[in-house]
Amino acid sequence: TQLLEQSPQFLSIQEGENLTVYCNSSSVFSSLQWYRQEPGEGPVLLVTVVTGGEVKKLKRLTFQFGDARKDSSLHITAAQPGDTGLYLCARGGQGGKLIFGQGTELSVKP
Amino acid sequence: ETGVTQSPTHLIKTRGQQVTLRCSSQSGHNTVSWYQQALGQGPQFIFQYYREEENGRGNFPPRFSGLQFPNYSSELNVNALELDDSALYLCASSPLTGTSGYNEQFFGPGTRLTVL
């Protein structure tokens, strides 16, 4: 099984701080997705990265795909309480499935 | 455009019972996938339906079964419920298989199943 390892598993920070979440694997991916999930809700797709070295920005969120397409990172600048949630990376697998990492639980305190 | 909807929102069952969860896909999507998410974990793929047939299956026993209807809605059935089946069950829809090269899936809010 080609696992996705996310780190850290938990992160608690103050409003205004910066943070980075990592998603790593020993395998090469054709693409990688990042999702955010709030309590009581399903995951919401944030971005898909497909090219090695690619950087995508979504307001205060910056997503990067590693040059070798084995890893990805999510950086949040000046975190806000509304950023609180479970951040999940996922890759495509056989049979139409998505394979998810275990997630990073982010808590941003005001 | 209507997103993915699921029913019921919450459900409590006892061990050994059977349960049916329902999902309506997003408008224009004809592929539906089901996932199980334990507390504090990422979702685990159960199976996917395309054109009313199972298109792929994860590592779940046969007592997990599903259906897809001509309007692309779907059901997940779980027989002989076990305590470990307590989880959030997520449905996700996606466009015609092969047209979304990156397998982007759009999730419903989930059904929280508790087995006592």
Interface residues (C-beta under 8 A of the other chain):
Chain A: S30 S31 Q33 Y35 G40 E41 G42 P43 V44 L45 T48 V50 L88 A90 G92 G93 Q94 G95 G96 K97 L98 I99 F100 G101 Q102 G103 E105
Chain B: V4 T31 S33 Y35 G40 Q41 G42 P43 Q44 F45 Q48 Y50 N55 G56 R57 G58 L90 A92 S94 T97 G101 Y102 N103 E104 Q105 F106 F107 G108 P109 G110
